[in-house]
Amino acid sequence: MKKLQAISYLAPNWFGFYEAVLAYLDRILGAETQLKQGECDPLLDPLILKDQLDLAFICGLPLIRYSQIVLDQLQPVVAPVMQAPRYRNRPVYFSDVIVNADSDVIKFDDLAGKTVCYNDPGSNSGYNLLRHRLLQGKYPQQFFSKAIQSGSHQNSIRWVALGKVDCAAIDSVVLEQELQDFPELYQYLRVVEALGPCPMPPLVAALHLGKSIIQQIQLALLEPDAELQTAMQRVGVKQFAAVELADYNAIADIYNAALKAGYESL
């Protein structure tokens, strides 16, 4: 088998776990996989646009937006199911709206006129769900006094902890991992509201790999070996679940509803 090209468009604090997943697939498939951290918007990445990517760990929003334009290129294979009780044995996650621990904010309404930061405007957890929350609550379009792009969930977490901005919406899995890696952050942060749940970012495969290989990948990850199970336990993953593209339509619905209602930006 040729060397497989893989990329992660997700937060880098799980990059080591994605390496473990691909190392396992290499053992099963007898392949060699090269994993890179994505450095641009997936919708603008030439590797995807030219169908040169074999595997990707990707947010559900760019996945479903791209797949509605370019049919029959990317297929969701599996998504992680987290161990924590809040996930209820489903491949879902939340967007946790965080504020500084010393903030006077108690509930979402109190964020009116506050400053917010977001990792990327193409992010479901950092932007899409937060914008939809404004629509749900019938808040004015200029609800926040200022919205600033931080560049990553990790940056957003630290900006809130340092008081640089008032709030941010963070992928719950990323936040949990960051607090595990840097427990000193606990004392500076507080969750005001959890948005979601939403379908968990999946591992997707390019259809050019062929149905047989994609099926092998899915079956292998549904029955991980002891080495991968150890890596899964380190990041709080209970198991993988099979997913399909239709599972992510709800994210597109949220995105389209906000735009249709005039909520073009935070």
Helices and strands as residue ranges (DSSP letters): E 4-8, G 12-14, H 15-29, E 33-37, G 42-44, H 46-49, E 55-57, H 60-69, E 74-82, G 85-87, E 92-100, G 108-111, E 115-118, I 124-128, H 129-136, E 146-149, H 153-161, E 167-171, H 172-181, G 183-188, E 189-199, E 203-206, G 207-209, H 211-222, H 226-234, E 237-242, G 245-248, H 249-260
